[in-house]
Amino acid sequence: MRGHTKMILDMVWDHDKTYMFTSSVDKSARSWMPEMGGDEVREFGGATRSTTLVKVQGEIRKEGGRGM
């Protein structure tokens, strides 16, 4: 996956299998839309250590028709 600069540690889907979420040693988590060519939708940064686990909970709010 283009976007992460280091090894991906976790990968999960949302309930509807629209978005894939990844976490990485690069201290970020990201969301992706694989059906749209694998485009990265959003980066969640700010961690001070490797992001090792992703948990998707509740509804994913879609803004502007492109995702989160």
Buried (B, 14 or more C-beta within 10 A) or exposed (E): EEBBEEEBBBEEEBEEEBBBBBBBBBBBBBBBBEEEEEBBBBEBEEBEEBBEEBEBEEEBEEEEEEBB
